[in-house]
Amino acid sequence: MSTPVTAPDRRAVATAAELGVGARFSLHPASGDAVRVILDALAHADRDRVTVTTDDVSTLVRGTEHDVVRYVHDVLTAAGRDGTHVAAHVQLSRGCPGEVACALPDDVVLSAVAPPDLPPTGLRAAAHWALYPLDDGRPGHPGDHMRAIEQAIAVARARATVSASHFVTRLDGDLADVLGAVADAWLAAARHVRHVVAHVTITLHSPSWADGAAGGAAAGATSDVATAASSAGATARAATAVTDADVAGVDR
């Protein structure tokens, strides 16, 4: 199987938006004071190097790969400092054909990018992660999605504790290592596949941990899902005090 060639140096491309690089995320604090937790987290994160747009479903972040991941890291870290159980949904995308007016041949991928260096947070995190290397193949070379996924999981093992689960891979560790593993694997797959999407659901301060439940146990997983659903409802009730433009990912 031939290796795709790399696109010209990224400096020749005008903006990250033209590369289809970005993220969407939402926060769901399980708190009656959810709006304050969300707004404080957003205020804490430096957005000077990213473009942030919020609607009534989620928040869009645009910038370079490093800046996008660091912004999401900072928002989640700030939300976790409150001590409230928080569930976060994060989607990372690179090379989306719906975003890119791309005239490059099918065997050309975007330039390789080194993974971001995220400072430790001291916050325990657990996540369900899925990677989607949208490898449609090219003439003479059928798409090989599993190859990219297996390589990405190997990359993730260097940063976080990895365990298999239904339809996802579970990651456990410091929040920086969990999110870093997702970002590292996302960018590693992008070395060989032009369009790569990563989706991760992250939980902080899960009540099931206080009960001593095992990280991957069914009871703990069920508790997290139920609490996340309760979180979304609490966030929706609190959201009446603010506008959609003020809150990232508040459900209505």
C-alpha positions as CSV (number, residue, x, y, z in Angstrom):
1,M,0.0,0.0,0.0
2,S,1.6,3.3,-1.1
3,T,1.9,6.1,1.4
4,P,0.0,9.3,0.5
5,V,2.2,12.3,-0.2
6,T,2.1,15.3,2.0
7,A,0.5,18.6,0.9
8,P,2.7,21.7,0.6
9,D,3.8,23.5,3.7
10,R,0.9,24.8,5.7
11,R,2.2,28.3,5.6
12,A,1.1,28.4,2.0
13,V,-2.5,28.0,3.0
14,A,-4.3,31.2,4.0
15,T,-6.4,30.1,7.0
16,A,-7.1,27.0,9.1
17,A,-10.7,27.3,8.0
18,E,-9.6,26.5,4.5
19,L,-8.2,23.3,5.8
20,G,-11.4,22.3,7.5
21,V,-9.9,22.3,11.0
22,G,-12.1,22.8,14.0
23,A,-14.1,21.4,16.9
24,R,-17.6,21.5,18.3
25,F,-18.2,20.9,22.0
26,S,-20.9,21.2,24.7
27,L,-20.8,21.2,28.5
28,H,-23.4,19.6,30.7
29,P,-22.7,20.3,34.4
30,A,-24.9,18.3,36.8
31,S,-25.7,21.4,38.9
32,G,-28.6,23.7,39.6
33,D,-26.0,26.4,39.0
34,A,-25.0,25.0,35.5
35,V,-25.1,28.4,33.7
36,R,-22.5,29.9,36.1
37,V,-20.3,26.8,35.7
38,I,-20.4,27.1,31.9
39,L,-19.9,30.8,31.7
40,D,-17.1,30.8,34.2
41,A,-15.3,28.0,32.2
42,L,-15.7,30.0,28.9
43,A,-14.5,33.2,30.6
44,H,-11.4,31.4,31.9
45,A,-10.2,30.1,28.5
46,D,-8.1,32.4,26.3
47,R,-9.8,32.8,22.9
48,D,-7.3,35.2,21.3
49,R,-6.0,32.5,18.9
50,V,-9.3,30.9,18.1
51,T,-12.7,31.9,16.6
52,V,-15.6,30.8,18.8
53,T,-19.2,30.7,17.8
54,T,-22.1,29.5,19.9
55,D,-25.6,28.4,19.0
56,D,-28.3,26.7,20.9
57,V,-26.8,23.2,20.4
58,S,-23.0,23.5,20.7
59,T,-20.0,25.8,20.4
60,L,-17.8,25.9,17.2
61,V,-14.1,26.5,17.6
62,R,-11.8,27.3,14.7
63,G,-8.1,27.8,14.6
64,T,-5.0,25.7,14.2
65,E,-5.0,22.1,15.5
66,H,-3.0,23.1,18.5
67,D,-5.0,26.2,19.4
68,V,-8.4,24.4,19.0
69,V,-7.3,21.5,21.3
70,R,-5.8,23.8,23.9
71,Y,-8.9,26.0,24.0
72,V,-11.1,22.9,24.6
73,H,-8.6,21.7,27.2
74,D,-8.8,25.0,29.1
75,V,-12.6,25.2,29.0
76,L,-13.0,21.6,30.4
77,T,-10.3,22.2,33.0
78,A,-12.0,25.3,34.2
79,A,-15.3,23.5,34.4
80,G,-13.8,20.7,36.3
81,R,-12.2,23.0,38.9
82,D,-15.7,23.7,40.3
83,G,-15.9,20.2,41.6
84,T,-19.3,19.6,39.9
85,H,-19.9,16.4,37.9
86,V,-19.5,17.6,34.3
87,A,-20.1,15.7,31.1
88,A,-18.6,17.1,27.9
89,H,-19.1,16.1,24.3
90,V,-16.2,17.1,21.9
91,Q,-15.9,16.6,18.2
92,L,-12.7,17.3,16.3
93,S,-12.5,17.4,12.5
94,R,-9.7,17.9,10.1
95,G,-9.9,18.0,6.3
96,C,-13.7,18.0,6.0
97,P,-14.6,18.1,2.3
98,G,-17.7,20.1,3.1
99,E,-15.4,22.9,4.5
100,V,-12.5,22.7,2.0
101,A,-12.4,23.8,-1.6
102,C,-9.7,21.2,-2.4
103,A,-8.3,20.6,-5.8
104,L,-5.5,18.3,-4.6
105,P,-5.3,14.7,-5.9
106,D,-7.0,12.0,-3.9
107,D,-3.6,10.6,-2.7
108,V,-2.5,13.9,-1.1
109,V,-3.1,14.5,2.6
110,L,-2.8,17.7,4.7
111,S,0.6,18.5,6.2
112,A,1.6,16.5,9.3
113,V,1.1,18.3,12.6
114,A,2.9,17.4,15.9
115,P,0.5,16.7,18.8
116,P,-0.2,19.5,21.2
117,D,1.5,19.6,24.6
118,L,-1.2,19.9,27.3
119,P,-0.3,20.7,30.9
120,P,-1.5,18.2,33.6
121,T,-4.7,19.3,35.3
122,G,-4.9,17.0,38.3
123,L,-8.4,16.2,37.3
124,R,-9.4,12.5,36.9
125,A,-11.3,11.9,33.6
126,A,-12.9,9.0,31.9
127,A,-14.0,9.1,28.3
128,H,-15.7,7.1,25.5
129,W,-13.9,7.8,22.3
130,A,-14.5,7.0,18.7
131,L,-12.3,7.8,15.7
132,Y,-13.6,8.1,12.1
133,P,-10.8,8.1,9.5
134,L,-12.9,8.7,6.4
135,D,-10.7,6.8,4.0
136,D,-12.7,6.3,0.8
137,G,-9.7,4.9,-0.9
138,R,-8.4,5.8,-4.3
139,P,-7.9,4.1,-7.7
140,G,-6.1,0.8,-7.0
141,H,-6.2,1.2,-3.2
142,P,-9.4,0.4,-1.3
143,G,-10.1,2.3,1.8
144,D,-8.7,0.8,5.0
145,H,-10.5,2.3,8.0
146,M,-9.4,-0.3,10.5
147,R,-5.7,0.1,9.8
148,A,-5.9,3.8,10.8
149,I,-8.1,3.1,13.8
150,E,-5.8,0.4,15.2
151,Q,-2.7,2.6,14.7
152,A,-4.5,5.5,16.5
153,I,-5.4,3.3,19.5
154,A,-1.7,2.3,19.7
155,V,-0.9,6.0,19.8
156,A,-3.5,6.7,22.5
157,R,-2.0,4.0,24.8
158,A,1.1,6.2,25.2
159,R,-1.0,8.8,27.0
160,A,-4.0,7.2,28.8
161,T,-5.3,3.9,30.1
162,V,-7.1,2.3,27.1
163,S,-9.8,-0.4,27.4
164,A,-12.2,-1.8,24.8
165,S,-16.0,-1.2,25.1
166,H,-19.0,-1.5,22.9
167,F,-18.8,0.8,19.8
168,V,-16.1,3.0,21.6
169,T,-12.7,2.8,23.2
170,R,-12.6,3.9,26.9
171,L,-9.8,6.2,28.1
172,D,-8.9,6.9,31.7
173,G,-6.4,9.3,33.2
174,D,-5.7,12.9,33.9
175,L,-7.9,15.1,31.8
176,A,-4.9,16.4,29.9
177,D,-3.8,12.8,29.0
178,V,-7.3,11.7,28.0
179,L,-7.8,14.7,25.7
180,G,-4.2,14.5,24.6
181,A,-4.6,10.9,23.6
182,V,-7.7,11.8,21.5
183,A,-5.8,14.7,19.8
184,D,-2.6,12.6,19.3
185,A,-4.6,9.8,17.6
186,W,-6.6,12.3,15.5
187,L,-3.5,13.9,14.2
188,A,-1.7,10.6,13.7
189,A,-4.5,9.2,11.5
190,A,-4.5,12.5,9.6
191,R,-1.0,11.7,8.4
192,H,-2.5,9.0,6.1
193,V,-6.2,10.0,5.7
194,R,-7.3,13.4,4.5
195,H,-10.5,13.7,6.5
196,V,-10.5,12.5,10.1
197,V,-13.1,13.0,12.8
198,A,-12.8,12.2,16.4
199,H,-15.7,12.2,18.9
200,V,-15.3,11.8,22.6
201,T,-17.6,12.0,25.6
202,I,-15.7,13.0,28.8
203,T,-16.9,12.8,32.4
204,L,-15.3,14.6,35.4
205,H,-16.2,14.1,39.0
206,S,-18.5,11.1,38.3
207,P,-20.7,10.2,41.3
208,S,-20.0,6.5,40.5
209,W,-16.3,7.0,41.4
210,A,-17.3,8.0,45.0
211,D,-19.1,4.7,45.3
212,G,-15.9,2.8,44.4
213,A,-17.3,1.5,41.2
214,A,-14.8,0.1,38.7
215,G,-14.1,2.4,35.8
216,G,-15.5,0.1,33.2
217,A,-18.2,-1.6,35.2
218,A,-21.7,-1.7,33.7
219,A,-23.1,-0.1,36.9
220,G,-20.7,2.8,36.7
221,A,-21.3,3.3,33.1
222,T,-25.1,3.3,33.6
223,S,-24.7,5.8,36.5
224,D,-22.7,8.1,34.2
225,V,-25.3,8.0,31.5
226,A,-28.2,8.7,33.8
227,T,-26.4,11.5,35.5
228,A,-25.5,13.0,32.1
229,A,-29.1,13.0,31.1
230,S,-30.0,14.6,34.4
231,S,-27.3,17.2,33.8
232,A,-28.8,18.1,30.4
233,G,-32.1,18.7,32.0
234,A,-30.7,20.9,34.8
235,T,-28.7,22.9,32.3
236,A,-31.9,23.4,30.2
237,R,-33.8,24.7,33.2
238,A,-31.0,27.1,34.2
239,A,-30.6,28.4,30.6
240,T,-33.7,30.6,30.8
241,A,-31.6,33.2,32.5
242,V,-29.2,33.8,29.6
243,T,-29.1,34.0,25.8
244,D,-28.0,31.4,23.4
245,A,-25.0,33.5,22.6
246,D,-23.8,33.4,26.2
247,V,-23.9,29.7,26.8
248,A,-22.0,26.9,25.1
249,G,-23.9,23.8,24.4
250,V,-27.0,24.4,26.7
251,D,-29.8,22.2,25.6
252,R,-33.3,23.6,25.3
